[in-house]
C-alpha cells in the first residue's frame, strides 16, 4: 500500500472473530510496510486478551470514505505502555460512506455537553440529513472523546435546528479541530428543514 492513510489519533474499529462487539482503538504510530501501532483495546474497563498472530479486521473513516483491511497481531505489550503492534496492511479496501448529500458551509452553532454543562461556540462546516461536521477553533481536545453526546443548536433559513448528537470521529486540520457528529435524536420537522436546505443548495450549486 503506497498511500499513507493514517495519522496519530485516527479512530479505528477493531473487529475480532470471537468478539461480537467492535472495539474502539486509535493510531499511535506506524512504520510503512512493517507495523501499525495502536493503544490497547478495552472492554468493560478491562484489556482484551489478544495474542500474537491472531487475525482481525480494522475499519476506519476518513473524509467521505470508509476503509477496511485484514491484518494480524505481531505482538502485545503492557510495559512501559499498553500497546499492540499489527502487521501493516498490504491492501486497504475503500468505499464511499455518505448515504446522503452533504454540503460545505459555515453556520454558527452551539454545542452543549450535558454531562459537564459546558457550552462551546462552534461552526457547522458541512451537513447532511443524518449528521454534520463541526469546526472548533479553540478549547481542550480531551473534551471531545469519541462517543461523547452533545446537544447541538444552529439556525437554517432563520429557523432554529436542535438535535442530540454523538461524536463519531475527530481530527485536527490546519486552523481548527473537526468533529464528525451523527444525529441521534432530531424532530421530523427539523430533519425536513435540513433536507429542504440541502435541496435548495443542490439546485443553486448544480452546474448545467
N, C-alpha and C positions, 0 to 999 in steps of 0.2 A: 504494500500500500504506500504510494508515493506521497499523497496529500496528508498532512498532519491535521486531524480534525479535533484534537484535544487541546484543552487549556487548563491550567491549575484551577481546581474548584469546580470543574464541569460536573454537573449532577449526572449520575448513571443509575440504571436499574439493573440489578443483578438477578438473573434467573438461574436457579439451581434445580436439577431434575427432581430431587427428593423433597423439595420445599415448595408448596403451592404458592406461597406469597412471594412477590417480587420485593427485593430489598434495596433500599436507597444507599448508595455509596457515592463517593466523588473522587475525581482525579487528583492525585498528589504530585505525580510526575511520570515520566516515561523516557525510554531510550529507544529510538526508532529501530524497528526490526528485532528488538530484543525483549523488552518488557513494558508493561503498563502497571504503574504503581497506584494503589488506592488505599483508602482507610479501611479499617476492619469493619465488616458488616455486623450489625447487632439486630437481634430480635428479642423483644420483651426485656430490653436492657441487658442482655447477655450476648457475648460474642458467638457468632455462628461457628460451629465446629466444621472446619474445612481442612482438607488435606491436599498434599501435592499431587499433581496430575489429574485432579478432579475436573471434569468438563462442565462448562457452563455457557450461558449466553449473556451478553451485555448489550443493553439498548440505551439510547440517549436521544435527546432533541437538540438541534442546532439550527437556528434560523427557522425556516419554514419546512424543514425536513426532519424525518425520523431515521435513525441509523441503528443497525444491529450487527453483531458479529459473534461468531463462536470462538471460544478460547478455552484455555485450561490454566490451572493454578501451577505456578512454578514453585512458590514457597510461601509460607505463612510465618510472620514474625510477631512477637509480642514485646520485645525489648530492642532498642530503647523506646520504641513506639509501636503500637499495634497496626501493622500494615500487611497488605497482600500484594504479591508480585504475580501478575497474569502474563501469559505469553502475548506478545504484541500481535495484533490481528494481521493476518495475511491479506484478507479481503473484508470489506465492510459493505453491507447491503444498505441501500439508500432508497427512501420512498417519500413522496410528498405527504406532509402531515395534516395541513389545514384542510378541513372539510367545508369550510365556509369562507366567503370572500373577506379579505382583511385589507384595510387601507391605512397608510401612513398619515399621521396628523399630529397635532399638538393641542390638547384640550386641558385647561387647568382642572385639577381634581384634588380630592382629599381622601386619604385612606386612614382608617381608624383600626388600631389593634385592640379588639375588645378585652383582651386579657390584661394588657398593660395600660389601657386607656390613652395610649399615645396617638396623636394625630400628626400627619405629615402632609405638607403641600407637595404635590407631585404633578405630573402631566401624563395624560393618556396619549401614548405615541403611536399606537395603532390599535385597531379594534375589529372584532367580528361579532357575530351573534352569540358566540359561545365563550368569549373571553377577550382579554386585551393585554397590551404591553404597557407597563408603567415606567416612565422615565423619572429617576430620582437623583437629584444632583448633590445633595448633602445628607449627612447622617451616618450613624453607625451601621456597618454592613451586617453585623451579627444580629440586628433587629429582624432581619429578613431570612429566617430559616425556612427551608423547604417544608411545605405542609402547614405553615402558619396561615391562619384565617384572618381576613380583613373585611371591613365594611367600606365600600367604595361609593363615592358620590361625585357626580360631574353633570354638566349641562349639555344637552344636544338640542339644537333648534329651539333654544330658550325654554326647554323643559328639563326638569331635574330627573336624573337617572340614578337609581340606587340599586346596589347589588352586593350580596355576600360573595366573597371570593376566597380562593385558596391559592397559595403561591406554589406554582408547579416548577418553575425554573428561574434562575437568576444569573446574570453575567455582567461584568464591567464593560463599559465602552469608553471611548476617548474622553467624553466630557460628562458622563452620567453612569448610574448603575441601573440596569434594565431588569425589570421584574415581569415574568410571564404569569398572568393571572387567569384562572379558569372561573367562570361564573358558576357558583353552586346553587344560589337562590336568587332568582330575578323574576319580577312580575311579568305576566304576559304582555301587559301594556308597555313596560319598559323594553322588553325584547322586541316588540313590534316597532317601537320608536327607533331602536338601533338598526333594525333591518331596513326601515324606511330611509334612514340616514345613509346607510351603505348603498342602497339602491340609487339614491339621489346622486351620491358621489360617483358611483359607477357610470351613470348616464353623463355626468358632466365631464369625466375624465376619459370617456371612451373615444378612441380615435376612429375616424371614418374609414 
